[in-house]
């Protein structure tokens, strides 16, 4: 895998995940709404498109209202889950529960550092 593929490899994954999350959104339906062929969406989604055009990438990111940089460089499923978790912690947990949670996370972080299995930037 090249550096470029590593950096921008989330696009196909995010497209699959976001389309699957939209109930009833098929590749054909999405392609029609974007003025693309179903094959174009299919090849981007399955990673067989060697170099999808900038127009296609931007149109797809815009379709889901996601900044193109995020679509290319982040696992949006993880980002979405993290945002829901943060909202839950802020809105649903008491102060005491948050203090306990933060203490547990800090203890886990210290244990991982001590064991040598702590990676700061994956």
Phi and psi restraints in degrees (range 20) as a CNS / XPLOR table:
assign (resid 1 and name C) (resid 2 and name N)
       (resid 2 and name CA) (resid 2 and name C) 1.0 -77.7 20.0 2
assign (resid 2 and name N) (resid 2 and name CA)
       (resid 2 and name C) (resid 3 and name N) 1.0 165.6 20.0 2
assign (resid 2 and name C) (resid 3 and name N)
       (resid 3 and name CA) (resid 3 and name C) 1.0 -59.7 20.0 2
assign (resid 3 and name N) (resid 3 and name CA)
       (resid 3 and name C) (resid 4 and name N) 1.0 -39.2 20.0 2
assign (resid 3 and name C) (resid 4 and name N)
       (resid 4 and name CA) (resid 4 and name C) 1.0 -64.5 20.0 2
assign (resid 4 and name N) (resid 4 and name CA)
       (resid 4 and name C) (resid 5 and name N) 1.0 -43.2 20.0 2
assign (resid 4 and name C) (resid 5 and name N)
       (resid 5 and name CA) (resid 5 and name C) 1.0 -64.4 20.0 2
assign (resid 5 and name N) (resid 5 and name CA)
       (resid 5 and name C) (resid 6 and name N) 1.0 -39.1 20.0 2
assign (resid 5 and name C) (resid 6 and name N)
       (resid 6 and name CA) (resid 6 and name C) 1.0 -63.4 20.0 2
assign (resid 6 and name N) (resid 6 and name CA)
       (resid 6 and name C) (resid 7 and name N) 1.0 -41.4 20.0 2
assign (resid 6 and name C) (resid 7 and name N)
       (resid 7 and name CA) (resid 7 and name C) 1.0 -71.9 20.0 2
assign (resid 7 and name N) (resid 7 and name CA)
       (resid 7 and name C) (resid 8 and name N) 1.0 -38.7 20.0 2
assign (resid 7 and name C) (resid 8 and name N)
       (resid 8 and name CA) (resid 8 and name C) 1.0 -113.0 20.0 2
assign (resid 8 and name N) (resid 8 and name CA)
       (resid 8 and name C) (resid 9 and name N) 1.0 19.4 20.0 2
assign (resid 8 and name C) (resid 9 and name N)
       (resid 9 and name CA) (resid 9 and name C) 1.0 -75.5 20.0 2
assign (resid 9 and name N) (resid 9 and name CA)
       (resid 9 and name C) (resid 10 and name N) 1.0 -3.0 20.0 2
assign (resid 9 and name C) (resid 10 and name N)
       (resid 10 and name CA) (resid 10 and name C) 1.0 -81.3 20.0 2
assign (resid 10 and name N) (resid 10 and name CA)
       (resid 10 and name C) (resid 11 and name N) 1.0 -13.8 20.0 2
assign (resid 10 and name C) (resid 11 and name N)
       (resid 11 and name CA) (resid 11 and name C) 1.0 -58.8 20.0 2
assign (resid 11 and name N) (resid 11 and name CA)
       (resid 11 and name C) (resid 12 and name N) 1.0 -52.0 20.0 2
assign (resid 11 and name C) (resid 12 and name N)
       (resid 12 and name CA) (resid 12 and name C) 1.0 -61.8 20.0 2
assign (resid 12 and name N) (resid 12 and name CA)
       (resid 12 and name C) (resid 13 and name N) 1.0 -44.6 20.0 2
assign (resid 12 and name C) (resid 13 and name N)
       (resid 13 and name CA) (resid 13 and name C) 1.0 -59.3 20.0 2
assign (resid 13 and name N) (resid 13 and name CA)
       (resid 13 and name C) (resid 14 and name N) 1.0 -48.4 20.0 2
assign (resid 13 and name C) (resid 14 and name N)
       (resid 14 and name CA) (resid 14 and name C) 1.0 -64.5 20.0 2
assign (resid 14 and name N) (resid 14 and name CA)
       (resid 14 and name C) (resid 15 and name N) 1.0 -39.7 20.0 2
assign (resid 14 and name C) (resid 15 and name N)
       (resid 15 and name CA) (resid 15 and name C) 1.0 -60.7 20.0 2
assign (resid 15 and name N) (resid 15 and name CA)
       (resid 15 and name C) (resid 16 and name N) 1.0 -47.7 20.0 2
assign (resid 15 and name C) (resid 16 and name N)
       (resid 16 and name CA) (resid 16 and name C) 1.0 -59.2 20.0 2
assign (resid 16 and name N) (resid 16 and name CA)
       (resid 16 and name C) (resid 17 and name N) 1.0 -47.8 20.0 2
assign (resid 16 and name C) (resid 17 and name N)
       (resid 17 and name CA) (resid 17 and name C) 1.0 -65.5 20.0 2
assign (resid 17 and name N) (resid 17 and name CA)
       (resid 17 and name C) (resid 18 and name N) 1.0 -46.5 20.0 2
assign (resid 17 and name C) (resid 18 and name N)
       (resid 18 and name CA) (resid 18 and name C) 1.0 -68.1 20.0 2
assign (resid 18 and name N) (resid 18 and name CA)
       (resid 18 and name C) (resid 19 and name N) 1.0 -39.8 20.0 2
assign (resid 18 and name C) (resid 19 and name N)
       (resid 19 and name CA) (resid 19 and name C) 1.0 -66.0 20.0 2
assign (resid 19 and name N) (resid 19 and name CA)
       (resid 19 and name C) (resid 20 and name N) 1.0 -41.3 20.0 2
assign (resid 19 and name C) (resid 20 and name N)
       (resid 20 and name CA) (resid 20 and name C) 1.0 -64.3 20.0 2
assign (resid 20 and name N) (resid 20 and name CA)
       (resid 20 and name C) (resid 21 and name N) 1.0 -32.1 20.0 2
assign (resid 20 and name C) (resid 21 and name N)
       (resid 21 and name CA) (resid 21 and name C) 1.0 -72.4 20.0 2
assign (resid 21 and name N) (resid 21 and name CA)
       (resid 21 and name C) (resid 22 and name N) 1.0 -21.8 20.0 2
assign (resid 21 and name C) (resid 22 and name N)
       (resid 22 and name CA) (resid 22 and name C) 1.0 -86.1 20.0 2
assign (resid 22 and name N) (resid 22 and name CA)
       (resid 22 and name C) (resid 23 and name N) 1.0 107.2 20.0 2
assign (resid 22 and name C) (resid 23 and name N)
       (resid 23 and name CA) (resid 23 and name C) 1.0 -55.5 20.0 2
assign (resid 23 and name N) (resid 23 and name CA)
       (resid 23 and name C) (resid 24 and name N) 1.0 121.7 20.0 2
assign (resid 23 and name C) (resid 24 and name N)
       (resid 24 and name CA) (resid 24 and name C) 1.0 80.2 20.0 2
assign (resid 24 and name N) (resid 24 and name CA)
       (resid 24 and name C) (resid 25 and name N) 1.0 6.3 20.0 2
assign (resid 24 and name C) (resid 25 and name N)
       (resid 25 and name CA) (resid 25 and name C) 1.0 -85.0 20.0 2
assign (resid 25 and name N) (resid 25 and name CA)
       (resid 25 and name C) (resid 26 and name N) 1.0 102.9 20.0 2
assign (resid 25 and name C) (resid 26 and name N)
       (resid 26 and name CA) (resid 26 and name C) 1.0 -87.6 20.0 2
assign (resid 26 and name N) (resid 26 and name CA)
       (resid 26 and name C) (resid 27 and name N) 1.0 165.6 20.0 2
assign (resid 26 and name C) (resid 27 and name N)
       (resid 27 and name CA) (resid 27 and name C) 1.0 -59.6 20.0 2
assign (resid 27 and name N) (resid 27 and name CA)
       (resid 27 and name C) (resid 28 and name N) 1.0 -41.5 20.0 2
assign (resid 27 and name C) (resid 28 and name N)
       (resid 28 and name CA) (resid 28 and name C) 1.0 -64.2 20.0 2
assign (resid 28 and name N) (resid 28 and name CA)
       (resid 28 and name C) (resid 29 and name N) 1.0 -43.7 20.0 2
assign (resid 28 and name C) (resid 29 and name N)
       (resid 29 and name CA) (resid 29 and name C) 1.0 -63.9 20.0 2
assign (resid 29 and name N) (resid 29 and name CA)
       (resid 29 and name C) (resid 30 and name N) 1.0 -45.7 20.0 2
assign (resid 29 and name C) (resid 30 and name N)
       (resid 30 and name CA) (resid 30 and name C) 1.0 -63.0 20.0 2
assign (resid 30 and name N) (resid 30 and name CA)
       (resid 30 and name C) (resid 31 and name N) 1.0 -44.6 20.0 2
assign (resid 30 and name C) (resid 31 and name N)
       (resid 31 and name CA) (resid 31 and name C) 1.0 -58.5 20.0 2
assign (resid 31 and name N) (resid 31 and name CA)
       (resid 31 and name C) (resid 32 and name N) 1.0 -44.7 20.0 2
assign (resid 31 and name C) (resid 32 and name N)
       (resid 32 and name CA) (resid 32 and name C) 1.0 -61.5 20.0 2
assign (resid 32 and name N) (resid 32 and name CA)
       (resid 32 and name C) (resid 33 and name N) 1.0 -41.6 20.0 2
assign (resid 32 and name C) (resid 33 and name N)
       (resid 33 and name CA) (resid 33 and name C) 1.0 -67.3 20.0 2
assign (resid 33 and name N) (resid 33 and name CA)
       (resid 33 and name C) (resid 34 and name N) 1.0 -28.0 20.0 2
assign (resid 33 and name C) (resid 34 and name N)
       (resid 34 and name CA) (resid 34 and name C) 1.0 -96.2 20.0 2
assign (resid 34 and name N) (resid 34 and name CA)
       (resid 34 and name C) (resid 35 and name N) 1.0 -5.8 20.0 2
assign (resid 34 and name C) (resid 35 and name N)
       (resid 35 and name CA) (resid 35 and name C) 1.0 73.5 20.0 2
assign (resid 35 and name N) (resid 35 and name CA)
       (resid 35 and name C) (resid 36 and name N) 1.0 30.9 20.0 2
assign (resid 35 and name C) (resid 36 and name N)
       (resid 36 and name CA) (resid 36 and name C) 1.0 -117.7 20.0 2
assign (resid 36 and name N) (resid 36 and name CA)
       (resid 36 and name C) (resid 37 and name N) 1.0 168.4 20.0 2
assign (resid 36 and name C) (resid 37 and name N)
       (resid 37 and name CA) (resid 37 and name C) 1.0 -83.8 20.0 2
assign (resid 37 and name N) (resid 37 and name CA)
       (resid 37 and name C) (resid 38 and name N) 1.0 155.0 20.0 2
assign (resid 37 and name C) (resid 38 and name N)
       (resid 38 and name CA) (resid 38 and name C) 1.0 -60.6 20.0 2
assign (resid 38 and name N) (resid 38 and name CA)
       (resid 38 and name C) (resid 39 and name N) 1.0 -37.5 20.0 2
assign (resid 38 and name C) (resid 39 and name N)
       (resid 39 and name CA) (resid 39 and name C) 1.0 -60.8 20.0 2
assign (resid 39 and name N) (resid 39 and name CA)
       (resid 39 and name C) (resid 40 and name N) 1.0 -37.1 20.0 2
assign (resid 39 and name C) (resid 40 and name N)
       (resid 40 and name CA) (resid 40 and name C) 1.0 -61.0 20.0 2
assign (resid 40 and name N) (resid 40 and name CA)
       (resid 40 and name C) (resid 41 and name N) 1.0 -48.9 20.0 2
assign (resid 40 and name C) (resid 41 and name N)
       (resid 41 and name CA) (resid 41 and name C) 1.0 -62.2 20.0 2
assign (resid 41 and name N) (resid 41 and name CA)
       (resid 41 and name C) (resid 42 and name N) 1.0 -44.6 20.0 2
assign (resid 41 and name C) (resid 42 and name N)
       (resid 42 and name CA) (resid 42 and name C) 1.0 -59.2 20.0 2
assign (resid 42 and name N) (resid 42 and name CA)
       (resid 42 and name C) (resid 43 and name N) 1.0 -46.2 20.0 2
assign (resid 42 and name C) (resid 43 and name N)
       (resid 43 and name CA) (resid 43 and name C) 1.0 -68.8 20.0 2
assign (resid 43 and name N) (resid 43 and name CA)
       (resid 43 and name C) (resid 44 and name N) 1.0 -36.1 20.0 2
assign (resid 43 and name C) (resid 44 and name N)
       (resid 44 and name CA) (resid 44 and name C) 1.0 -67.0 20.0 2
assign (resid 44 and name N) (resid 44 and name CA)
       (resid 44 and name C) (resid 45 and name N) 1.0 -44.5 20.0 2
assign (resid 44 and name C) (resid 45 and name N)
       (resid 45 and name CA) (resid 45 and name C) 1.0 -66.3 20.0 2
assign (resid 45 and name N) (resid 45 and name CA)
       (resid 45 and name C) (resid 46 and name N) 1.0 -38.5 20.0 2
assign (resid 45 and name C) (resid 46 and name N)
       (resid 46 and name CA) (resid 46 and name C) 1.0 -90.7 20.0 2
assign (resid 46 and name N) (resid 46 and name CA)
       (resid 46 and name C) (resid 47 and name N) 1.0 1.9 20.0 2
assign (resid 46 and name C) (resid 47 and name N)
       (resid 47 and name CA) (resid 47 and name C) 1.0 80.0 20.0 2
assign (resid 47 and name N) (resid 47 and name CA)
       (resid 47 and name C) (resid 48 and name N) 1.0 10.2 20.0 2
assign (resid 47 and name C) (resid 48 and name N)
       (resid 48 and name CA) (resid 48 and name C) 1.0 -89.2 20.0 2
assign (resid 48 and name N) (resid 48 and name CA)
       (resid 48 and name C) (resid 49 and name N) 1.0 -9.3 20.0 2
assign (resid 48 and name C) (resid 49 and name N)
       (resid 49 and name CA) (resid 49 and name C) 1.0 -78.8 20.0 2
assign (resid 49 and name N) (resid 49 and name CA)
       (resid 49 and name C) (resid 50 and name N) 1.0 114.4 20.0 2
assign (resid 49 and name C) (resid 50 and name N)
       (resid 50 and name CA) (resid 50 and name C) 1.0 -66.7 20.0 2
assign (resid 50 and name N) (resid 50 and name CA)
       (resid 50 and name C) (resid 51 and name N) 1.0 -38.7 20.0 2
assign (resid 50 and name C) (resid 51 and name N)
       (resid 51 and name CA) (resid 51 and name C) 1.0 -151.5 20.0 2
assign (resid 51 and name N) (resid 51 and name CA)
       (resid 51 and name C) (resid 52 and name N) 1.0 82.5 20.0 2
assign (resid 51 and name C) (resid 52 and name N)
       (resid 52 and name CA) (resid 52 and name C) 1.0 -61.6 20.0 2
assign (resid 52 and name N) (resid 52 and name CA)
       (resid 52 and name C) (resid 53 and name N) 1.0 144.7 20.0 2
assign (resid 52 and name C) (resid 53 and name N)
       (resid 53 and name CA) (resid 53 and name C) 1.0 -67.0 20.0 2
assign (resid 53 and name N) (resid 53 and name CA)
       (resid 53 and name C) (resid 54 and name N) 1.0 155.1 20.0 2
assign (resid 53 and name C) (resid 54 and name N)
       (resid 54 and name CA) (resid 54 and name C) 1.0 -58.1 20.0 2
assign (resid 54 and name N) (resid 54 and name CA)
       (resid 54 and name C) (resid 55 and name N) 1.0 -40.0 20.0 2
assign (resid 54 and name C) (resid 55 and name N)
       (resid 55 and name CA) (resid 55 and name C) 1.0 -56.7 20.0 2
assign (resid 55 and name N) (resid 55 and name CA)
       (resid 55 and name C) (resid 56 and name N) 1.0 -46.2 20.0 2
assign (resid 55 and name C) (resid 56 and name N)
       (resid 56 and name CA) (resid 56 and name C) 1.0 -63.2 20.0 2
assign (resid 56 and name N) (resid 56 and name CA)
       (resid 56 and name C) (resid 57 and name N) 1.0 -46.4 20.0 2
assign (resid 56 and name C) (resid 57 and name N)
       (resid 57 and name CA) (resid 57 and name C) 1.0 -61.2 20.0 2
assign (resid 57 and name N) (resid 57 and name CA)
       (resid 57 and name C) (resid 58 and name N) 1.0 -47.1 20.0 2
assign (resid 57 and name C) (resid 58 and name N)
       (resid 58 and name CA) (resid 58 and name C) 1.0 -65.7 20.0 2
assign (resid 58 and name N) (resid 58 and name CA)
       (resid 58 and name C) (resid 59 and name N) 1.0 -41.5 20.0 2
assign (resid 58 and name C) (resid 59 and name N)
       (resid 59 and name CA) (resid 59 and name C) 1.0 -63.2 20.0 2
assign (resid 59 and name N) (resid 59 and name CA)
       (resid 59 and name C) (resid 60 and name N) 1.0 -40.9 20.0 2
assign (resid 59 and name C) (resid 60 and name N)
       (resid 60 and name CA) (resid 60 and name C) 1.0 -68.6 20.0 2
assign (resid 60 and name N) (resid 60 and name CA)
       (resid 60 and name C) (resid 61 and name N) 1.0 -45.7 20.0 2
assign (resid 60 and name C) (resid 61 and name N)
       (resid 61 and name CA) (resid 61 and name C) 1.0 -60.1 20.0 2
assign (resid 61 and name N) (resid 61 and name CA)
       (resid 61 and name C) (resid 62 and name N) 1.0 -42.7 20.0 2
assign (resid 61 and name C) (resid 62 and name N)
       (resid 62 and name CA) (resid 62 and name C) 1.0 -64.6 20.0 2
assign (resid 62 and name N) (resid 62 and name CA)
       (resid 62 and name C) (resid 63 and name N) 1.0 -37.6 20.0 2
assign (resid 62 and name C) (resid 63 and name N)
       (resid 63 and name CA) (resid 63 and name C) 1.0 -55.2 20.0 2
assign (resid 63 and name N) (resid 63 and name CA)
       (resid 63 and name C) (resid 64 and name N) 1.0 -39.2 20.0 2
assign (resid 63 and name C) (resid 64 and name N)
       (resid 64 and name CA) (resid 64 and name C) 1.0 -95.4 20.0 2
assign (resid 64 and name N) (resid 64 and name CA)
       (resid 64 and name C) (resid 65 and name N) 1.0 4.4 20.0 2
assign (resid 64 and name C) (resid 65 and name N)
       (resid 65 and name CA) (resid 65 and name C) 1.0 56.9 20.0 2
assign (resid 65 and name N) (resid 65 and name CA)
       (resid 65 and name C) (resid 66 and name N) 1.0 44.7 20.0 2
assign (resid 65 and name C) (resid 66 and name N)
       (resid 66 and name CA) (resid 66 and name C) 1.0 -120.3 20.0 2
assign (resid 66 and name N) (resid 66 and name CA)
       (resid 66 and name C) (resid 67 and name N) 1.0 131.7 20.0 2
assign (resid 66 and name C) (resid 67 and name N)
       (resid 67 and name CA) (resid 67 and name C) 1.0 -56.5 20.0 2
assign (resid 67 and name N) (resid 67 and name CA)
       (resid 67 and name C) (resid 68 and name N) 1.0 138.8 20.0 2
assign (resid 67 and name C) (resid 68 and name N)
       (resid 68 and name CA) (resid 68 and name C) 1.0 -56.8 20.0 2
assign (resid 68 and name N) (resid 68 and name CA)
       (resid 68 and name C) (resid 69 and name N) 1.0 -39.1 20.0 2
assign (resid 68 and name C) (resid 69 and name N)
       (resid 69 and name CA) (resid 69 and name C) 1.0 -61.3 20.0 2
assign (resid 69 and name N) (resid 69 and name CA)
       (resid 69 and name C) (resid 70 and name N) 1.0 -41.5 20.0 2
assign (resid 69 and name C) (resid 70 and name N)
       (resid 70 and name CA) (resid 70 and name C) 1.0 -66.1 20.0 2
assign (resid 70 and name N) (resid 70 and name CA)
       (resid 70 and name C) (resid 71 and name N) 1.0 -41.3 20.0 2
assign (resid 70 and name C) (resid 71 and name N)
       (resid 71 and name CA) (resid 71 and name C) 1.0 -60.9 20.0 2
assign (resid 71 and name N) (resid 71 and name CA)
       (resid 71 and name C) (resid 72 and name N) 1.0 -37.0 20.0 2
assign (resid 71 and name C) (resid 72 and name N)
       (resid 72 and name CA) (resid 72 and name C) 1.0 -81.9 20.0 2
assign (resid 72 and name N) (resid 72 and name CA)
       (resid 72 and name C) (resid 73 and name N) 1.0 -34.7 20.0 2
assign (resid 72 and name C) (resid 73 and name N)
       (resid 73 and name CA) (resid 73 and name C) 1.0 -112.3 20.0 2
assign (resid 73 and name N) (resid 73 and name CA)
       (resid 73 and name C) (resid 74 and name N) 1.0 -4.3 20.0 2
assign (resid 73 and name C) (resid 74 and name N)
       (resid 74 and name CA) (resid 74 and name C) 1.0 -128.1 20.0 2
assign (resid 74 and name N) (resid 74 and name CA)
       (resid 74 and name C) (resid 75 and name N) 1.0 150.5 20.0 2
assign (resid 74 and name C) (resid 75 and name N)
       (resid 75 and name CA) (resid 75 and name C) 1.0 -82.8 20.0 2
assign (resid 75 and name N) (resid 75 and name CA)
       (resid 75 and name C) (resid 76 and name N) 1.0 100.8 20.0 2
assign (resid 75 and name C) (resid 76 and name N)
       (resid 76 and name CA) (resid 76 and name C) 1.0 -66.6 20.0 2
assign (resid 76 and name N) (resid 76 and name CA)
       (resid 76 and name C) (resid 77 and name N) 1.0 -26.2 20.0 2
assign (resid 76 and name C) (resid 77 and name N)
       (resid 77 and name CA) (resid 77 and name C) 1.0 -64.9 20.0 2
assign (resid 77 and name N) (resid 77 and name CA)
       (resid 77 and name C) (resid 78 and name N) 1.0 -42.0 20.0 2
assign (resid 77 and name C) (resid 78 and name N)
       (resid 78 and name CA) (resid 78 and name C) 1.0 -69.2 20.0 2
assign (resid 78 and name N) (resid 78 and name CA)
       (resid 78 and name C) (resid 79 and name N) 1.0 -42.2 20.0 2
assign (resid 78 and name C) (resid 79 and name N)
       (resid 79 and name CA) (resid 79 and name C) 1.0 -60.1 20.0 2
assign (resid 79 and name N) (resid 79 and name CA)
       (resid 79 and name C) (resid 80 and name N) 1.0 -44.3 20.0 2
assign (resid 79 and name C) (resid 80 and name N)
       (resid 80 and name CA) (resid 80 and name C) 1.0 -63.2 20.0 2
assign (resid 80 and name N) (resid 80 and name CA)
       (resid 80 and name C) (resid 81 and name N) 1.0 -43.9 20.0 2
assign (resid 80 and name C) (resid 81 and name N)
       (resid 81 and name CA) (resid 81 and name C) 1.0 -64.1 20.0 2
assign (resid 81 and name N) (resid 81 and name CA)
       (resid 81 and name C) (resid 82 and name N) 1.0 -41.0 20.0 2
assign (resid 81 and name C) (resid 82 and name N)
       (resid 82 and name CA) (resid 82 and name C) 1.0 -62.7 20.0 2
assign (resid 82 and name N) (resid 82 and name CA)
       (resid 82 and name C) (resid 83 and name N) 1.0 -43.1 20.0 2
assign (resid 82 and name C) (resid 83 and name N)
       (resid 83 and name CA) (resid 83 and name C) 1.0 -63.0 20.0 2
assign (resid 83 and name N) (resid 83 and name CA)
       (resid 83 and name C) (resid 84 and name N) 1.0 -40.7 20.0 2
assign (resid 83 and name C) (resid 84 and name N)
       (resid 84 and name CA) (resid 84 and name C) 1.0 -65.0 20.0 2
assign (resid 84 and name N) (resid 84 and name CA)
       (resid 84 and name C) (resid 85 and name N) 1.0 -38.8 20.0 2
assign (resid 84 and name C) (resid 85 and name N)
       (resid 85 and name CA) (resid 85 and name C) 1.0 -65.8 20.0 2
assign (resid 85 and name N) (resid 85 and name CA)
       (resid 85 and name C) (resid 86 and name N) 1.0 -44.6 20.0 2
assign (resid 85 and name C) (resid 86 and name N)
       (resid 86 and name CA) (resid 86 and name C) 1.0 -61.2 20.0 2
assign (resid 86 and name N) (resid 86 and name CA)
       (resid 86 and name C) (resid 87 and name N) 1.0 -43.6 20.0 2
assign (resid 86 and name C) (resid 87 and name N)
       (resid 87 and name CA) (resid 87 and name C) 1.0 -61.2 20.0 2
assign (resid 87 and name N) (resid 87 and name CA)
       (resid 87 and name C) (resid 88 and name N) 1.0 -41.5 20.0 2
assign (resid 87 and name C) (resid 88 and name N)
       (resid 88 and name CA) (resid 88 and name C) 1.0 -61.6 20.0 2
assign (resid 88 and name N) (resid 88 and name CA)
       (resid 88 and name C) (resid 89 and name N) 1.0 -47.4 20.0 2
assign (resid 88 and name C) (resid 89 and name N)
       (resid 89 and name CA) (resid 89 and name C) 1.0 -60.4 20.0 2
assign (resid 89 and name N) (resid 89 and name CA)
       (resid 89 and name C) (resid 90 and name N) 1.0 -44.8 20.0 2
assign (resid 89 and name C) (resid 90 and name N)
       (resid 90 and name CA) (resid 90 and name C) 1.0 -69.5 20.0 2
assign (resid 90 and name N) (resid 90 and name CA)
       (resid 90 and name C) (resid 91 and name N) 1.0 -40.0 20.0 2
assign (resid 90 and name C) (resid 91 and name N)
       (resid 91 and name CA) (resid 91 and name C) 1.0 -97.9 20.0 2
assign (resid 91 and name N) (resid 91 and name CA)
       (resid 91 and name C) (resid 92 and name N) 1.0 -27.2 20.0 2
assign (resid 91 and name C) (resid 92 and name N)
       (resid 92 and name CA) (resid 92 and name C) 1.0 -110.0 20.0 2
assign (resid 92 and name N) (resid 92 and name CA)
       (resid 92 and name C) (resid 93 and name N) 1.0 -22.0 20.0 2
assign (resid 92 and name C) (resid 93 and name N)
       (resid 93 and name CA) (resid 93 and name C) 1.0 -93.8 20.0 2
assign (resid 93 and name N) (resid 93 and name CA)
       (resid 93 and name C) (resid 94 and name N) 1.0 145.5 20.0 2
assign (resid 93 and name C) (resid 94 and name N)
       (resid 94 and name CA) (resid 94 and name C) 1.0 -75.2 20.0 2
assign (resid 94 and name N) (resid 94 and name CA)
       (resid 94 and name C) (resid 95 and name N) 1.0 166.5 20.0 2
assign (resid 94 and name C) (resid 95 and name N)
       (resid 95 and name CA) (resid 95 and name C) 1.0 -58.1 20.0 2
assign (resid 95 and name N) (resid 95 and name CA)
       (resid 95 and name C) (resid 96 and name N) 1.0 -43.2 20.0 2
assign (resid 95 and name C) (resid 96 and name N)
       (resid 96 and name CA) (resid 96 and name C) 1.0 -62.8 20.0 2
assign (resid 96 and name N) (resid 96 and name CA)
       (resid 96 and name C) (resid 97 and name N) 1.0 -40.7 20.0 2
assign (resid 96 and name C) (resid 97 and name N)
       (resid 97 and name CA) (resid 97 and name C) 1.0 -65.3 20.0 2
assign (resid 97 and name N) (resid 97 and name CA)
       (resid 97 and name C) (resid 98 and name N) 1.0 -39.5 20.0 2
assign (resid 97 and name C) (resid 98 and name N)
       (resid 98 and name CA) (resid 98 and name C) 1.0 -64.8 20.0 2
assign (resid 98 and name N) (resid 98 and name CA)
       (resid 98 and name C) (resid 99 and name N) 1.0 -42.0 20.0 2
assign (resid 98 and name C) (resid 99 and name N)
       (resid 99 and name CA) (resid 99 and name C) 1.0 -61.6 20.0 2
assign (resid 99 and name N) (resid 99 and name CA)
       (resid 99 and name C) (resid 100 and name N) 1.0 -42.5 20.0 2
assign (resid 99 and name C) (resid 100 and name N)
       (resid 100 and name CA) (resid 100 and name C) 1.0 -64.1 20.0 2
assign (resid 100 and name N) (resid 100 and name CA)
       (resid 100 and name C) (resid 101 and name N) 1.0 -43.9 20.0 2
assign (resid 100 and name C) (resid 101 and name N)
       (resid 101 and name CA) (resid 101 and name C) 1.0 -61.0 20.0 2
assign (resid 101 and name N) (resid 101 and name CA)
       (resid 101 and name C) (resid 102 and name N) 1.0 -49.2 20.0 2
assign (resid 101 and name C) (resid 102 and name N)
       (resid 102 and name CA) (resid 102 and name C) 1.0 -60.9 20.0 2
assign (resid 102 and name N) (resid 102 and name CA)
       (resid 102 and name C) (resid 103 and name N) 1.0 -37.8 20.0 2
assign (resid 102 and name C) (resid 103 and name N)
       (resid 103 and name CA) (resid 103 and name C) 1.0 -63.2 20.0 2
assign (resid 103 and name N) (resid 103 and name CA)
       (resid 103 and name C) (resid 104 and name N) 1.0 -41.3 20.0 2
assign (resid 103 and name C) (resid 104 and name N)
       (resid 104 and name CA) (resid 104 and name C) 1.0 -65.5 20.0 2
assign (resid 104 and name N) (resid 104 and name CA)
       (resid 104 and name C) (resid 105 and name N) 1.0 -42.8 20.0 2
assign (resid 104 and name C) (resid 105 and name N)
       (resid 105 and name CA) (resid 105 and name C) 1.0 -63.7 20.0 2
assign (resid 105 and name N) (resid 105 and name CA)
       (resid 105 and name C) (resid 106 and name N) 1.0 -42.3 20.0 2
assign (resid 105 and name C) (resid 106 and name N)
       (resid 106 and name CA) (resid 106 and name C) 1.0 -63.7 20.0 2
assign (resid 106 and name N) (resid 106 and name CA)
       (resid 106 and name C) (resid 107 and name N) 1.0 -41.5 20.0 2
assign (resid 106 and name C) (resid 107 and name N)
       (resid 107 and name CA) (resid 107 and name C) 1.0 -64.0 20.0 2
assign (resid 107 and name N) (resid 107 and name CA)
       (resid 107 and name C) (resid 108 and name N) 1.0 -41.1 20.0 2
assign (resid 107 and name C) (resid 108 and name N)
       (resid 108 and name CA) (resid 108 and name C) 1.0 -63.1 20.0 2
assign (resid 108 and name N) (resid 108 and name CA)
       (resid 108 and name C) (resid 109 and name N) 1.0 -44.2 20.0 2
assign (resid 108 and name C) (resid 109 and name N)
       (resid 109 and name CA) (resid 109 and name C) 1.0 -60.0 20.0 2
assign (resid 109 and name N) (resid 109 and name CA)
       (resid 109 and name C) (resid 110 and name N) 1.0 -45.1 20.0 2
assign (resid 109 and name C) (resid 110 and name N)
       (resid 110 and name CA) (resid 110 and name C) 1.0 -63.4 20.0 2
assign (resid 110 and name N) (resid 110 and name CA)
       (resid 110 and name C) (resid 111 and name N) 1.0 -41.5 20.0 2
assign (resid 110 and name C) (resid 111 and name N)
       (resid 111 and name CA) (resid 111 and name C) 1.0 -64.8 20.0 2
assign (resid 111 and name N) (resid 111 and name CA)
       (resid 111 and name C) (resid 112 and name N) 1.0 -39.8 20.0 2
assign (resid 111 and name C) (resid 112 and name N)
       (resid 112 and name CA) (resid 112 and name C) 1.0 -67.6 20.0 2
assign (resid 112 and name N) (resid 112 and name CA)
       (resid 112 and name C) (resid 113 and name N) 1.0 -39.6 20.0 2
assign (resid 112 and name C) (resid 113 and name N)
       (resid 113 and name CA) (resid 113 and name C) 1.0 -62.3 20.0 2
assign (resid 113 and name N) (resid 113 and name CA)
       (resid 113 and name C) (resid 114 and name N) 1.0 -44.0 20.0 2
assign (resid 113 and name C) (resid 114 and name N)
       (resid 114 and name CA) (resid 114 and name C) 1.0 -63.8 20.0 2
assign (resid 114 and name N) (resid 114 and name CA)
       (resid 114 and name C) (resid 115 and name N) 1.0 -36.1 20.0 2
assign (resid 114 and name C) (resid 115 and name N)
       (resid 115 and name CA) (resid 115 and name C) 1.0 -81.1 20.0 2
assign (resid 115 and name N) (resid 115 and name CA)
       (resid 115 and name C) (resid 116 and name N) 1.0 -10.2 20.0 2
assign (resid 115 and name C) (resid 116 and name N)
       (resid 116 and name CA) (resid 116 and name C) 1.0 84.9 20.0 2
assign (resid 116 and name N) (resid 116 and name CA)
       (resid 116 and name C) (resid 117 and name N) 1.0 8.2 20.0 2
assign (resid 116 and name C) (resid 117 and name N)
       (resid 117 and name CA) (resid 117 and name C) 1.0 -103.4 20.0 2
assign (resid 117 and name N) (resid 117 and name CA)
       (resid 117 and name C) (resid 118 and name N) 1.0 17.6 20.0 2
assign (resid 117 and name C) (resid 118 and name N)
       (resid 118 and name CA) (resid 118 and name C) 1.0 -91.4 20.0 2
assign (resid 118 and name N) (resid 118 and name CA)
       (resid 118 and name C) (resid 119 and name N) 1.0 123.8 20.0 2
assign (resid 118 and name C) (resid 119 and name N)
       (resid 119 and name CA) (resid 119 and name C) 1.0 -118.0 20.0 2
assign (resid 119 and name N) (resid 119 and name CA)
       (resid 119 and name C) (resid 120 and name N) 1.0 119.5 20.0 2
assign (resid 119 and name C) (resid 120 and name N)
       (resid 120 and name CA) (resid 120 and name C) 1.0 -74.3 20.0 2
assign (resid 120 and name N) (resid 120 and name CA)
       (resid 120 and name C) (resid 121 and name N) 1.0 -44.6 20.0 2
assign (resid 120 and name C) (resid 121 and name N)
       (resid 121 and name CA) (resid 121 and name C) 1.0 -126.7 20.0 2
assign (resid 121 and name N) (resid 121 and name CA)
       (resid 121 and name C) (resid 122 and name N) 1.0 97.8 20.0 2
